[in-house]
């Protein structure tokens, strides 16, 4: 006979339900709730963050404009 079927026949049903199935199911539900909570926190933080496209524009063009102003201010000695 298959040892797994003998094992399942000998173990009581209440132990399978309350000892194995219920704790594993509760841990999975707890993990899902925790990850949903963390995802909600991250979404709230991302809503407060500036748009990355605007940040890239600021870094590329506005800093170049500031550098150009500094050069003309410091290098115009005539």
The first five atom37 places (N, CA, C, CB, O) and aatype in JSON, in Angstrom:
{
  "aatype": [20, 20, 20, 20, 20, 20, 20, 20, 20, 20, 20, 20, 20, 20, 20, 20, 20, 20, 20, 20, 20, 20, 20, 20, 20, 20, 20, 20, 20, 20, 20, 20, 20, 20, 20, 20, 20, 20, 20, 20, 20, 20, 20, 20, 20, 20, 20, 20, 20, 20, 20, 20, 20, 20, 20, 20, 20, 20, 20, 20, 20, 20, 20, 20, 20, 20, 20, 20, 20, 20, 20, 20, 20, 20, 20, 20, 20, 20],
  "atom_mask": [
    [1, 1, 1, 1, 1],
    [1, 1, 1, 1, 1],
    [1, 1, 1, 1, 1],
    [1, 1, 1, 1, 1],
    [1, 1, 1, 1, 1],
    [1, 1, 1, 1, 1],
    [1, 1, 1, 1, 1],
    [1, 1, 1, 1, 1],
    [1, 1, 1, 1, 1],
    [1, 1, 1, 1, 1],
    [1, 1, 1, 1, 1],
    [1, 1, 1, 1, 1],
    [1, 1, 1, 1, 1],
    [1, 1, 1, 1, 1],
    [1, 1, 1, 1, 1],
    [1, 1, 1, 1, 1],
    [1, 1, 1, 1, 1],
    [1, 1, 1, 1, 1],
    [1, 1, 1, 1, 1],
    [1, 1, 1, 1, 1],
    [1, 1, 1, 1, 1],
    [1, 1, 1, 1, 1],
    [1, 1, 1, 1, 1],
    [1, 1, 1, 1, 1],
    [1, 1, 1, 1, 1],
    [1, 1, 1, 1, 1],
    [1, 1, 1, 1, 1],
    [1, 1, 1, 1, 1],
    [1, 1, 1, 1, 1],
    [1, 1, 1, 1, 1],
    [1, 1, 1, 1, 1],
    [1, 1, 1, 1, 1],
    [1, 1, 1, 1, 1],
    [1, 1, 1, 1, 1],
    [1, 1, 1, 1, 1],
    [1, 1, 1, 1, 1],
    [1, 1, 1, 1, 1],
    [1, 1, 1, 1, 1],
    [1, 1, 1, 1, 1],
    [1, 1, 1, 1, 1],
    [1, 1, 1, 1, 1],
    [1, 1, 1, 1, 1],
    [1, 1, 1, 1, 1],
    [1, 1, 1, 1, 1],
    [1, 1, 1, 1, 1],
    [1, 1, 1, 1, 1],
    [1, 1, 1, 1, 1],
    [1, 1, 1, 1, 1],
    [1, 1, 1, 1, 1],
    [1, 1, 1, 1, 1],
    [1, 1, 1, 1, 1],
    [1, 1, 1, 1, 1],
    [1, 1, 1, 1, 1],
    [1, 1, 1, 1, 1],
    [1, 1, 1, 1, 1],
    [1, 1, 1, 1, 1],
    [1, 1, 1, 1, 1],
    [1, 1, 1, 1, 1],
    [1, 1, 1, 1, 1],
    [1, 1, 1, 1, 1],
    [1, 1, 1, 1, 1],
    [1, 1, 1, 1, 1],
    [1, 1, 1, 1, 1],
    [1, 1, 1, 1, 1],
    [1, 1, 1, 1, 1],
    [1, 1, 1, 1, 1],
    [1, 1, 1, 1, 1],
    [1, 1, 1, 1, 1],
    [1, 1, 1, 1, 1],
    [1, 1, 1, 1, 1],
    [1, 1, 1, 1, 1],
    [1, 1, 1, 1, 1],
    [1, 1, 1, 1, 1],
    [1, 1, 1, 1, 1],
    [1, 1, 1, 1, 1],
    [1, 1, 1, 1, 1],
    [1, 1, 1, 1, 1],
    [1, 1, 1, 1, 1]
  ],
  "atom_positions": [
    [[0.83, -1.2, 0.0], [0.0, 0.0, 0.0], [0.86, 1.26, 0.0], [-0.94, 0.0, 1.21], [2.02, 1.26, 0.43]],
    [[0.27, 2.28, -0.49], [0.96, 3.57, -0.52], [1.05, 4.12, 0.91], [0.21, 4.59, -1.45], [0.06, 4.13, 1.64]],
    [[2.22, 4.57, 1.3], [2.43, 5.04, 2.67], [1.64, 6.32, 2.96], [3.91, 5.28, 2.93], [1.22, 6.55, 4.09]],
    [[1.45, 7.15, 1.92], [0.71, 8.4, 2.13], [-0.76, 8.12, 2.43], [0.83, 9.29, 0.9], [-1.34, 8.78, 3.29]],
    [[-1.36, 7.16, 1.75], [-2.75, 6.83, 2.01], [-2.91, 6.2, 3.39], [-3.29, 5.88, 0.93], [-3.91, 6.43, 4.06]],
    [[-1.93, 5.41, 3.82], [-1.97, 4.84, 5.18], [-1.85, 5.96, 6.21], [-0.82, 3.79, 5.38], [-2.55, 5.95, 7.22]],
    [[-0.99, 6.91, 5.95], [-0.82, 8.04, 6.86], [-2.12, 8.84, 6.97], [0.32, 8.95, 6.38], [-2.52, 9.2, 8.07]],
    [[-2.77, 9.12, 5.85], [-4.01, 9.89, 5.88], [-5.15, 9.11, 6.53], [-4.41, 10.28, 4.46], [-6.03, 9.72, 7.13]],
    [[-5.14, 7.79, 6.44], [-6.18, 6.99, 7.06], [-6.0, 6.94, 8.57], [-6.18, 5.57, 6.48], [-6.98, 6.85, 9.31]],
    [[-4.77, 7.0, 9.04], [-4.5, 6.89, 10.47], [-4.61, 8.21, 11.22], [-3.13, 6.31, 10.67], [-4.86, 8.22, 12.42]],
    [[-4.43, 9.32, 10.53], [-4.45, 10.64, 11.2], [-5.91, 11.09, 11.34], [-3.6, 11.7, 10.4], [-6.69, 10.94, 10.4]],
    [[-6.27, 11.64, 12.48], [-7.66, 12.09, 12.67], [-7.98, 13.33, 11.8], [-7.91, 12.41, 14.15], [-7.11, 14.14, 11.52]],
    [[-9.24, 13.44, 11.4], [-9.68, 14.55, 10.56], [-9.59, 15.89, 11.25], [-11.07, 14.32, 10.11], [-9.26, 16.89, 10.61]],
    [[-9.89, 15.94, 12.55], [-9.82, 17.2, 13.27], [-8.4, 17.74, 13.3], [-10.35, 17.03, 14.7], [-8.18, 18.95, 13.27]],
    [[-7.41, 16.83, 13.35], [-6.02, 17.28, 13.35], [-5.65, 17.88, 12.0], [-5.08, 16.11, 13.68], [-4.94, 18.87, 11.93]],
    [[-6.15, 17.27, 10.92], [-5.89, 17.84, 9.59], [-6.5, 19.22, 9.46], [-6.44, 16.92, 8.5], [-5.9, 20.14, 8.9]],
    [[-7.73, 19.36, 9.98], [-8.43, 20.63, 9.83], [-7.82, 21.71, 10.73], [-9.92, 20.45, 10.16], [-7.43, 22.78, 10.25]],
    [[-7.75, 21.44, 12.03], [-7.32, 22.47, 12.99], [-5.81, 22.53, 13.19], [-7.99, 22.24, 14.32], [-5.29, 23.55, 13.65]],
    [[-5.1, 21.47, 12.86], [-3.68, 21.45, 13.1], [-2.84, 21.83, 11.9], [-3.28, 20.11, 13.56], [-1.71, 22.3, 12.04]],
    [[-3.38, 21.62, 10.7], [-2.6, 21.89, 9.5], [-3.29, 22.92, 8.61], [-2.37, 20.6, 8.72], [-2.71, 23.96, 8.29]],
    [[-4.53, 22.63, 8.2], [-5.19, 23.5, 7.23], [-5.47, 24.9, 7.79], [-6.49, 22.87, 6.77], [-5.15, 25.89, 7.14]],
    [[-6.05, 24.99, 8.97], [-6.45, 26.29, 9.52], [-5.25, 27.21, 9.79], [-7.23, 26.08, 10.8], [-5.3, 28.37, 9.4]],
    [[-4.17, 26.74, 10.44], [-3.04, 27.66, 10.64], [-2.4, 28.13, 9.34], [-1.98, 26.99, 11.5], [-2.01, 29.29, 9.21]],
    [[-2.28, 27.23, 8.37], [-1.68, 27.63, 7.09], [-2.58, 28.64, 6.39], [-1.45, 26.4, 6.19], [-2.09, 29.62, 5.83]],
    [[-3.89, 28.41, 6.4], [-4.82, 29.35, 5.76], [-4.78, 30.71, 6.46], [-6.25, 28.79, 5.77], [-4.8, 31.75, 5.8]],
    [[-4.73, 30.7, 7.79], [-4.68, 31.98, 8.51], [-3.38, 32.73, 8.25], [-4.85, 31.75, 10.01], [-3.39, 33.95, 8.13]],
    [[-2.28, 32.02, 8.17], [-1.01, 32.68, 7.84], [-1.03, 33.28, 6.44], [0.16, 31.69, 7.97], [-0.51, 34.37, 6.23]],
    [[-1.62, 32.58, 5.49], [-1.72, 33.13, 4.14], [-2.61, 34.36, 4.1], [-2.25, 32.07, 3.17], [-2.29, 35.33, 3.41]],
    [[-3.72, 34.32, 4.83], [-4.6, 35.5, 4.88], [-3.89, 36.66, 5.55], [-5.91, 35.17, 5.64], [-4.0, 37.8, 5.09]],
    [[-3.16, 36.39, 6.61], [-2.39, 37.44, 7.28], [-1.33, 38.04, 6.37], [-1.75, 36.9, 8.55], [-1.11, 39.25, 6.38]],
    [[-0.67, 37.21, 5.6], [0.33, 37.7, 4.65], [-0.31, 38.57, 3.58], [1.07, 36.52, 4.01], [0.25, 39.6, 3.2]],
    [[-1.46, 38.18, 3.08], [-2.16, 38.97, 2.07], [-2.57, 40.33, 2.64], [-3.39, 38.22, 1.54], [-2.42, 41.35, 1.97]],
    [[-3.09, 40.34, 3.85], [-3.5, 41.61, 4.48], [-2.29, 42.51, 4.71], [-4.23, 41.34, 5.82], [-2.37, 43.72, 4.47]],
    [[-1.19, 41.94, 5.17], [0.02, 42.73, 5.42], [0.55, 43.35, 4.12], [1.1, 41.86, 6.07], [0.91, 44.53, 4.09]],
    [[0.6, 42.55, 3.06], [1.11, 43.08, 1.79], [0.17, 44.13, 1.2], [1.31, 41.95, 0.79], [0.63, 45.09, 0.59]],
    [[-1.13, 43.96, 1.38], [-2.08, 44.98, 0.91], [-1.9, 46.28, 1.69], [-3.54, 44.47, 1.04], [-1.99, 47.37, 1.12]],
    [[-1.65, 46.16, 2.98], [-1.43, 47.34, 3.82], [-0.16, 48.07, 3.4], [-1.35, 46.95, 5.3], [-0.16, 49.3, 3.29]],
    [[0.91, 47.33, 3.15], [2.16, 47.95, 2.71], [2.01, 48.58, 1.33], [3.28, 46.91, 2.7], [2.56, 49.66, 1.08]],
    [[1.28, 47.93, 0.45], [1.04, 48.49, -0.88], [0.27, 49.79, -0.8], [0.29, 47.49, -1.75], [0.54, 50.73, -1.55]],
    [[-0.68, 49.87, 0.11], [-1.44, 51.11, 0.3], [-0.52, 52.23, 0.8], [-2.61, 50.89, 1.29], [-0.63, 53.37, 0.35]],
    [[0.39, 51.9, 1.73], [1.33, 52.91, 2.22], [2.24, 53.42, 1.1], [2.18, 52.33, 3.36], [2.48, 54.62, 1.0]],
    [[2.72, 52.51, 0.27], [3.6, 52.91, -0.82], [2.85, 53.77, -1.83], [4.2, 51.68, -1.52], [3.4, 54.75, -2.35]],
    [[1.6, 53.43, -2.11], [0.81, 54.24, -3.04], [0.58, 55.64, -2.49], [-0.53, 53.56, -3.32], [0.59, 56.61, -3.25]],
    [[0.37, 55.75, -1.17], [0.2, 57.08, -0.57], [1.5, 57.88, -0.66], [-0.25, 56.96, 0.9], [1.47, 59.09, -0.92]],
    [[2.64, 57.23, -0.46], [3.92, 57.93, -0.57], [4.2, 58.36, -2.01], [5.06, 57.05, -0.07], [4.72, 59.45, -2.25]],
    [[3.85, 57.51, -2.96], [4.06, 57.87, -4.36], [3.15, 59.01, -4.79], [3.83, 56.65, -5.25], [3.51, 59.78, -5.68]],
    [[1.98, 59.12, -4.19], [1.08, 60.22, -4.53], [1.67, 61.55, -4.09], [-0.3, 60.01, -3.89], [1.4, 62.58, -4.71]],
    [[2.48, 61.54, -3.03], [3.08, 62.78, -2.54], [4.37, 63.13, -3.27], [3.35, 62.67, -1.07], [4.81, 64.28, -3.24]],
    [[4.98, 62.17, -3.92], [6.25, 62.4, -4.61], [6.02, 63.19, -5.89], [6.96, 61.06, -4.92], [4.98, 63.05, -6.53]],
    [[7.0, 64.01, -6.27], [6.86, 64.73, -7.54], [6.96, 63.78, -8.73], [7.94, 65.83, -7.66], [7.48, 62.67, -8.61]],
    [[6.45, 64.23, -9.84], [6.49, 63.42, -11.05], [7.94, 63.26, -11.5], [5.63, 64.08, -12.18], [8.64, 64.25, -11.64]],
    [[8.39, 62.04, -11.73], [9.8, 61.84, -12.12], [10.14, 62.49, -13.45], [10.12, 60.37, -12.19], [11.3, 62.83, -13.69]],
    [[9.16, 62.66, -14.32], [9.45, 63.32, -15.6], [9.79, 64.78, -15.38], [8.24, 63.2, -16.56], [10.66, 65.33, -16.07]],
    [[9.13, 65.43, -14.42], [9.45, 66.82, -14.12], [10.83, 66.92, -13.46], [8.37, 67.44, -13.2], [11.58, 67.87, -13.71]],
    [[11.16, 65.95, -12.62], [12.47, 65.95, -11.98], [13.57, 65.8, -13.01], [12.55, 64.82, -10.95], [14.59, 66.48, -12.93]],
    [[13.38, 64.93, -13.99], [14.37, 64.75, -15.04], [14.51, 66.04, -15.85], [13.98, 63.58, -15.97], [15.63, 66.42, -16.2]],
    [[13.41, 66.7, -16.13], [13.46, 67.97, -16.87], [14.22, 69.02, -16.07], [12.03, 68.47, -17.18], [15.05, 69.75, -16.61]],
    [[13.93, 69.08, -14.76], [14.64, 70.05, -13.91], [16.13, 69.79, -13.9], [14.09, 70.01, -12.48], [16.92, 70.73, -13.99]],
    [[16.51, 68.54, -13.79], [17.94, 68.22, -13.73], [18.64, 68.51, -15.05], [18.13, 66.76, -13.35], [19.79, 68.96, -15.05]],
    [[17.98, 68.27, -16.15], [18.63, 68.44, -17.45], [18.67, 69.9, -17.91], [17.93, 67.61, -18.5], [19.7, 70.37, -18.37]],
    [[17.57, 70.6, -17.78], [17.48, 71.91, -18.42], [17.61, 73.08, -17.44], [16.18, 72.02, -19.14], [18.26, 74.07, -17.77]],
    [[17.04, 72.99, -16.29], [17.11, 74.13, -15.37], [18.5, 74.26, -14.76], [16.07, 73.99, -14.27], [18.97, 75.38, -14.55]],
    [[19.16, 73.16, -14.47], [20.53, 73.28, -13.95], [21.47, 73.77, -15.03], [21.02, 71.93, -13.4], [22.42, 74.5, -14.74]],
    [[21.22, 73.4, -16.29], [22.05, 73.91, -17.38], [21.84, 75.42, -17.53], [21.71, 73.19, -18.72], [22.8, 76.15, -17.8]],
    [[20.62, 75.88, -17.35], [20.37, 77.31, -17.43], [21.06, 78.05, -16.28], [18.86, 77.59, -17.4], [21.6, 79.14, -16.47]],
    [[21.05, 77.45, -15.09], [21.75, 78.07, -13.97], [23.25, 78.1, -14.21], [21.45, 77.33, -12.67], [23.91, 79.08, -13.87]],
    [[23.8, 77.05, -14.78], [25.22, 77.04, -15.09], [25.57, 78.12, -16.1], [25.65, 75.66, -15.62], [26.61, 78.77, -15.99]],
    [[24.7, 78.32, -17.09], [24.93, 79.35, -18.09], [24.91, 80.74, -17.47], [23.88, 79.26, -19.19], [25.71, 81.6, -17.86]],
    [[24.01, 80.96, -16.51], [23.95, 82.26, -15.83], [25.2, 82.5, -15.0], [22.71, 82.34, -14.95], [25.71, 83.61, -14.95]],
    [[25.69, 81.46, -14.35], [26.9, 81.61, -13.55], [28.1, 81.94, -14.43], [27.18, 80.33, -12.76], [28.93, 82.77, -14.06]],
    [[28.19, 81.31, -15.58], [29.33, 81.58, -16.47], [29.3, 83.03, -16.94], [29.31, 80.63, -17.69], [30.33, 83.7, -16.94]],
    [[28.15, 83.49, -17.34], [28.1, 84.87, -17.85], [28.34, 85.86, -16.71], [26.73, 85.15, -18.54], [28.92, 86.92, -16.93]],
    [[27.91, 85.53, -15.51], [28.09, 86.45, -14.41], [29.56, 86.52, -13.99], [27.22, 86.03, -13.23], [30.06, 87.6, -13.69]],
    [[30.24, 85.38, -13.97], [31.61, 85.37, -13.48], [32.64, 85.67, -14.58], [31.9, 84.02, -12.86], [33.74, 86.12, -14.28]],
    [[32.3, 85.42, -15.84], [33.28, 85.56, -16.89], [33.15, 86.88, -17.66], [33.18, 84.41, -17.83], [33.94, 87.1, -18.58]],
    [[32.23, 87.72, -17.36], [32.11, 89.01, -18.03], [32.89, 90.05, -17.24], [30.62, 89.42, -18.16], [32.34, 90.73, -16.38]],
    [[34.17, 90.16, -17.55], [35.0, 91.14, -16.86], [35.3, 92.35, -17.75], [36.32, 90.49, -16.4], [36.1, 93.2, -17.36]],
    [[34.69, 92.44, -18.91], [35.03, 93.55, -19.8], [34.26, 94.79, -19.49], [34.78, 93.17, -21.21], [34.43, 95.81, -20.15]]
  ]
}
